[in-house]
Amino acid sequence: MFRESVFGTPDRSHRLRTDPTAHGRRQGHRVAPAVRARARALAGRLITRRIQRKGIDLSAMTFIPERSKVPLQRIGTDPVPRLAQLRATDPVHRLRFPFDFRVYLVTGHEQVRAVLADRENYSNDIRHLLPGTGPGTGEDVGGLGFTDPPVHTRLRKIVTPEFTMRRLARLEPMIERIVAQQLDELAAAGPTADLARLVSFPVPFQTICALLGLDLDDREAFARLGVQRFDATGGAAGAFGAVSEQREFLFDAVARQRKEPGPGLIGQIIRDEGDLISDVDLAGLADGVFTGGYETTAGMISLSTMVLLRDPAHAELVRTGSRADVDRVVEELLRHLSVVQLAFPRFAKRDTEIAGQSLRAGDVVLASLSGANRDPATAGADPDAFDPARVPISGHLAFGHGIHRCIGAELARMELRILLPALLRRFPDLAVAVPSEQLAFRPLSFVYGLDELPVRVGPALTG
């Protein structure tokens, strides 16, 4: 009952109990505004005290207040104008959540970078908001993103060697084979086909499965769960349900490889660490690498293709340009698209301050990566434009910053650097097959993307 009253649609009896003015309205009596205000304030204080006493279960949250949706909303590839307004006038803005749940949205590049780098004043540990009454529990949270040092330091040290440039270089031939195979499928499906289904998802998905040593047959289920776990249209409840379902599979994979370690990263960690790493920690690591390794890159591939096809000069630069040209385009695509819209939430460890805004211990801080990457103070003139010739004052934050910077950043760059030129060379007449207003952009997702990208492939070149 309490969970529904806070996060869902309260039933009638609860509304009568918490709103003393409701009975008067039903009886046809007018209630003075001052009386209504006092009654609502009293109800708010009662519910707030209950939350403070029993805690709040983030995984049971079935809606997001309308005013708090701004950092996840877009118009095409661009953040909504409100985000730029906040960055210019209120870069540390308190979002309006019910019952004194204090959440601040940080949008300026300088402020976001400072928050992400500050591990003395902020924690990533979210378990206090997952008491276990909803679809997610503290046990469903693991890996690197929601972990603080020294545990984070120990876990990251285990996987970091796999993601160095030298170690990743050995994956290039495999990625090239996967790309060629999926482009063959795209050509066979033409003249009109779904790039998202045939290329954007399977390329990073197969790559990350090979890296981890996972044998996944049900791609459709994982594609669905990958979208659901970042979807905020139903609050956090659906997302945590998808997290739990995916992690169940990874727990099973870890248990099997405990008996017979496979050739990938999971098996290698088991051989190196043995019982020093628990199944929970190993599944958390695998989950972070797995999900971060395909869903974000899949979004980047579809959106990048769409952006490049808007201007023939941009597509031609990738098709025929040098390695340096392609690298420059990829970095601008990462900045411009910022598919990961928000960094992992931070929690103030103590009373502190950001850009003159006072925070209390326990306050939640959301760092807008899409807002920071469009900041003219660092991106330069016309930050909303896609400009491969841009020379930004400071590097972009598409992969985050600090100790929690995305460990798979170089793998994502490699996949984009291999796939985009190959796609545009193979299909020189490639075009988006529907008007932009018909594209299925995700309306409210922590990882932005397209569910489908219909393209006209035209005649394919071989060799």
Secondary structure, DSSP 8 states (H G I E B T S, - for coil): -HHHHHHS---HHHHHHH-TTHHHHHTT----HHHHHHHHHHHHHHHHHHHHHH---GGG-----GGG-GGG-EETTEE-HHHHHHHHH-SEEEE--STT--EEEE-SHHHHHHHHH-TTTEE---GGG--SSSS--GGG--TTTT--TTHHHHHHHHHGGGGSHHHHHTTHHHHHHHHHHHHHHHHHH-SEEEHIIIIITHHHHHHHHHHHT-----HHHHHHHHHHTTB-TTTTHHHHHHHHHHHHHHHHHHHHHHHS--SSHHHHHHHHHGGGS-HHHHHHHHHHHHHHHHHHHHHHHHHHHHHHHH-HHHHHHHHH--HHHHHHHHHHHHHHH-SB-B---EEESSSEEETTEEE-TT-EEEEBHHHHHT-HHHH-SSTTS--TT---SS---TT--GGGS-TTHHHHHHHHHHHHHHHHHH-TT-EESS-GGGS-B-SSBSB--BS--EEE--S----
